Amino acid sequence: MSTVSHTALAGDPPAAAGFWPRFDRWTSGWRGPVLAAILVLLSALPGLFALPPLDRDESRFAQATAQMLETGDFINIRYQADPRDKKPVGIHWLQAASVRLLSSVEKRQIWAYRIPSLLAGMVAAAACAWGASVFLGPRAAALAGGVLGASFLLSSEAFIGKTDAVLCGATTLTMSALGRLYGASRGIGEAKFACKLFLWLGLGVGILDKGPIAPMVVGLALIALALADRDARWMKHLGWPWGLVLVAAIVGPWAVAITVATDGGFWTGAVDGDLAPKLAGGHETHGGLPGLHALLLAPLIFPTTFLIPAALVTGWRRRSEIGVRFALAWLVPSWIAFELLPTKLVHYTLPTFGALAWLAAAAVTDPALRAFGPRTRWIGACLSLLIGAAFAVVAIVCQTRYGPASSWPWAVVVALFALATGATGAVALFRRQVQAGLLISLSLGVVMHMVLTGVLAPRLTALFSSEQASKALARNHLDPRNGVTTGPPVLVGYAEPSLVFALGTGTELDNAADGADSVSDGQPAIVEKKQDKAFRAALTAQKVAAAPVEEIKGFDYSIGKPVDLTLWRSLAPPATDNTP
């Protein structure tokens, strides 16, 4: 890739000649990565504070972290009484540190559990720009960081308290450092010690966060480069002896401790109960045919959907260039692996988005715009308009079904920004003003995401039944944490982790008979409609005096079905302590 500095592009209006030199100064050195990180901060921060705990993974991770803080056991991972032998401990340690520093486990403030994801998303965008700068120059590097940082997938994962933003941050840092080392071996830049340190540090954090994914991405890229170059000698100088020691120092202590604590049971559960089913078939109904990730790319990388065709064309036509070759080695083998994996979730390909961002930035900063032929522009424009319209439709449909009338203005705002973002990409392609169009699209897309996740989505209260149930308990003076009612609360037929996290570790998940027995002891109960008949029969059979207090209706997006909950109060007189 050739370094782009103060170069005018084909199709740029005269006014752009004065803007781009200033933009290059604003993004030179450390400023480009910082600006990319700020883009993630702006995009993710509103949702981080405004959205309630999400089902199901985020709330499971947060609840397991809360139990670590409650018990002081930072080795074993548990969800209530059950071992959670799925992922390593990294995200829980990061969340525990955040909660201890910024909040408390008693407050159950989900935003504190999300801070590590936000910081990791910022690291991912900054690392993407840092890695690209040696090949592309400051302007394109900043744009690459912006493409990744503003992408709908990373902006969303950055406010969700689970492993995926941290994995993206660690993997992008690792691959960007590896890219700079590869470039140095080919005479581009210098192989500084910091690059080697970031390579191994990122790899260790990635393993402690989500096991084999980060090593897979790195390993496949190294194999691809060795095959493409027919030369792997440069790989001897990556600092293997001390690097592996550093990774072992990061991962080893917990790996040994959990092996001893569970007598090896964690690894059996993680492999046999989580990894192997994902390799064998569509685990937990999350199956999909090869090609699904490619279909999902257009909405997940929005607002820069319009650059997908040009990025792919750039990868093919300029594959002999060092930076492009590395980006392809980062992207293609891992993407194929994710496509071949029977289990598919939308976030699986996120660790490769940095490579796509490099290719997109290389395309738009090519002075001749060689990747933007007529077919590329038409396909990119159609994709951009289609995905912008799709986001607008989703906003209106969700508001219609799940939002109160008062949130209609915000739904319209989201829809208008989505349409404007899609149209901006299309117009930029046809006018061949792709750099200006990219900046405008990034700005519009970030505002759309901020309003969507920080204002509109939290008002779609029907989607957050757990939050409504928790508020109903407090509103009716039935929350045991307030010291008025016997606890803990009992859930019958409804076991979403978000409500368990909100109400506390002791929350009981019972059947109808056991739930009625708990109500006889004065505990409040939340009963799902399918269990209502059985619960009432159990109350009658056990001669328990109880009454329904409030009904909560909503939609459980985890299973795609309506939910109807009833809050019950015990009418039995409180037990009296007659001890003299």
Secondary structure, 3 states (H helix, E strand, C coil): CCCCCCCCCCCCCCCHHHHHHHHHHHCCCCHHHHHHHHHHHHHHHHHHHHCCCCCCHHHHHHHHHHHHHHHCCCCCCEECCEECCCCCCHHHHHHHHHHHHHCCHHHCCHHHHHHHHHHHHHHHHHHHHHHHHHHHCHHHHHHHHHHHHHCHHHHHHCCCCCHHHHHHHHHHHHHHHHHHHHHHHCCCCCCCHHHHHHHHHHHHHHHHHHCCHHHHHHHHHHHHHHHHHCCCHHHHHCCHHHHHHHHHHHHHHHHHHHHHHHCCHHHHHHHHHHHHHHHHCCHHHCECCCCHHHHHHHHHCCCCHHHHHHHHHHHHHCCCCHHHHHHHHHHHHHHHHHHHCCECCCCCCHHHHHHHHHHHHHHHCCCCCCCCCHHHHHHHHHHHHHHHHHHHHHHHHHHHHHCCHHHHHHHHHHHHHHHHHHHHHHHHHHHCCHHHHHHHHHHHHHHHHHHHHHHHHHHCHHHCHHHHHHHHHHHCCCCHHHCCCCCCCEEECCCCHHHHHHHCCCCEEECHHHHHHHHHCCCCEEEEHHHHHHHHHHHHHCCCCEEEEEEEEEEECCCCEEEEEEEEEECCCCCCCCCC
